[in-house]
Amino acid sequence: MIQDGPKDMAVGNNAEPVIQVHGLVTRFGRQTVHEGVDLEVRRGEVMGVVGGSGTGKSVLLKEIIGLLRPTAGRVEVLGTNMWTADSAARRRIQSRWGVLFQDGALFSSMTVAENVMVALKEHTHLDACLIQELARIKISMVGLPPDSCSKYPSQLSGGMRKRAGLARALALDPEILFLDEPTAGLDPIGAAAFDELIGTLQRSLGLTVVMVTHDLDSLYAICDRIAVLVDRKITVGTIDMLLADTHPWIHDYFHGPRGRAAVKR
Ligand SMILES: Nc1ncnc2c1ncn2[C@@H]1O[C@H](COP(=O)(O)OP(=O)(O)OP(=O)(O)O)[C@@H](O)[C@H]1O
């Protein structure tokens, strides 16, 4: 069982940046998605990424983790530029983060335990028994019962699949966790429980978390700062700072009915 403790990672202005995005430009044909986006994520913080539909949140995430090459600009993760590093350096960096995509992105032909073991087999030389034991520990860390180890993704509920995806993302003890809409499709109770799990894991393991979300409750529950994609640029601040922002979209987002409801909770 994970012990929850106070958030002791100093997430002050002096914490070391683990992700640095400078002057990012993204174009698809004539469409400009990002035009000079700057973002710094500090070690130990939970950074929410919000914005209207199609503003480029998922694209930004893919550019940070090296799945999509930006048109221009610089992206550094843990001091490595993903687009100039050689393949060995890229592999080393990739093993220091975990990603949970929206649907969990599990291999449907593998059991939950086998899914968690994929990265352990690929990136470590541990023996098979130890790999199995580590997979079992990760599955228990995300609150899944032991019998889910041998189940296939199709035999799990949506919330359980997300937890299984999270166990897989945690397989290599990452320093950074990337989450793309982790609570999408969950009912409010399931979403709150998932937020709590992320918060507990983040504090216990000292993770840095970057979370794309539409869920205002998640922002209030676990984020230290929020990056808002608007007008092809990014505005970063704490919730209090963004509540005082006068940009019409940011104002409406945080002061609209859902924003007000999230404050009350
Ligand atoms: N590979 C691609 N080729 C061309 N256009 C793309 C590609 N990937 C994304 N886009 C476009 O870039 C824009 C931003 O997409 P993205 O998926 O990042 O939006 P989003 O902010 O995550 O939206 P949502 O909240 O609806 O998921 C969209 O207009 C999308 O159609």
The ligand as a Gaussian input file, in Angstrom:
#p B3LYP/6-31G(d) Opt

LIG

0 1
 N       -0.961000      14.549000     -37.478000
 C       -1.738000      15.588000     -37.756000
 N       -1.874000      16.047000     -39.009000
 C       -2.653000      17.119000     -39.296000
 N       -3.347000      17.806000     -38.378000
 C       -3.264000      17.402000     -37.100000
 C       -2.462000      16.267000     -36.725000
 N       -2.570000      16.099000     -35.387000
 C       -3.401000      17.065000     -34.951000
 N       -3.818000      17.848000     -35.978000
 C       -4.683000      19.021000     -35.854000
 O       -4.120000      19.878000     -34.876000
 C       -5.137000      20.494000     -34.095000
 C       -4.868000      20.249000     -32.620000
 O       -5.109000      18.873000     -32.340000
 P       -5.060000      18.280000     -30.870000
 O       -5.444000      16.847000     -30.976000
 O       -3.768000      18.610000     -30.235000
 O       -6.205000      19.114000     -30.165000
 P       -6.640000      19.090000     -28.628000
 O       -6.408000      20.454000     -28.073000
 O       -5.974000      17.964000     -27.917000
 O       -8.198000      18.863000     -28.823000
 P       -9.290000      18.025000     -27.981000
 O       -9.471000      18.749000     -26.684000
 O      -10.515000      18.101000     -28.831000
 O       -8.766000      16.613000     -27.803000
 C       -6.470000      19.942000     -34.608000
 O       -7.035000      20.877000     -35.501000
 C       -6.068000      18.672000     -35.321000
 O       -6.954000      18.385000     -36.368000

